[in-house]
Each structure stands twice: as structure tokens, then as C-alpha cells.
Amino acid sequence: MAKPAHFSTKDRILGAAEELFALHGFAGTSLRQVTSQADVNIAAVNYHFGSKENLVNEVFRRRMDEMTSARLTQLDSARREHPGELRPVLAAFVEPALAMAQDRQTGGAFVRVIARAYAEKNDNLRKFLSDHYGHVLRDFGKAISACVPGLSKEELYWRLDFLAGSLTYAMADFGLIKRPAGVTEAAHRAHAAQELIHFAEAGFRASAASSASTTSLSTP
């Protein structure tokens, strides 16, 4: 299917790949399918991305860069305007992600791609995300730790990991609570964000269940 001419070849390839990865997964999508969807030849894919592995990474980079920028901007504001307050820090983590998920033109397919990434074990993608976006989790970890200094490093990252998983679930809108009739998508997502932030705040403020550590932690 031909794409609008105003999109660059690279953007058309990324858009086609994102749609196909969302539908069929990474292993289930061939470069031939991508070239057909984007109306380009295989040489264009090789020129811009070099390999399918790099194409997968760049699909993530396109969306993650945007979300990361929004998160870190909001985090900077939270630290500056609400020092020591946990909720604004959690809002900076949650709200940009749900805003992206709400945008059906730019985020809907990517949310399904994220779900695929959770379902399919892809060590190369995991390394790419850790190398390029691990600093975001570390920045949020430091900001949260400043608000709840009683948590150990292990407790902190367990809870941050659970927050990230809960957020992905909320982004995908897989939950039992569906948008009521007459409620806009924006209002529904805003409500979801506030409930998740409230839930996460209670989790981070909860006392440690045990002082004994039985888990080896690899900091994101």
C-alpha cells in the first residue's frame, strides 16, 4: 500500500514496520512485508537501517525519544517546583506515557508493539533499551529515593519495576475497567493516570516487608 508522498522514505518504513510488528510481532514480520506495506524496495530498508534488528530498535527509538523528552522535562519541573514531593515525580513518569497511548495516530500501534516486546524475548532489543534509556529509570529512581529515603536500592527498583509494568498494562487498556459511555478518551486516561499515581505512591511509601535480601539486583 502506497503511503502519502509527504512522508520520507525512512518514516514510511518505520510506520509500516510499527504497524506490522504490532499485528504480527517481531519474529512474525518479514522485511518483505515491511517493504510491501511501505511501498519501497529492500535496498531502501538496508540503506536506512542495515538490518531487521536495527529496524526494530529504530521503531522504538522514534517513540521512546519523544516520551523520554516529555518525561524528563516534567521531572525537572517537578523537582524544581515541588521538591521532596513524590506525587509530581510519579506523575512525570506516568502521564507522558498515557498521553502517548491516547494518541491513536502516533501511539496506538506502538503500545501494541510494547506488548509484543513483553511477550517475545528479544535480548538485542532489551540491550538497546537499557543502553539508550536506562538513564531515565535511574533518574526517576534518584528522584523517588529523595522522596522516600527509607527504601533500600533493591526495594526502590523492585517497586519501580512494578510501576513500569502496571503502566504498560494501563497504556494497553487491557484492564477490567473500560471507558464508560459519555466519558471521553482523554478524561478516561486522566482518571487512569491519577489512580495509578495514587496506587504507586502507596506502594513506594509502604514499609519494607523484610530487611533480608534474597534477590540479586541489576540496576536498570
Secondary structure by P-SEA (a helix, b strand, c coil): ccccccccaaaaaaaaaaaaaaccccccccaaaaaaaacccaaaaaaacccaaaaaaaaaaaaaaaaaaaaaaaaaaaaaacccccaaaaaaacaaaaaaaacccccaaaaaaaaaaaacccaaaaaaaaaccaaaaaaaaaaaaaacccccaaaaaaaaaaaaaaaaaaaaccccccccccccaaaaaaaaaaaaaaaaaaaaaccccccccccccccc
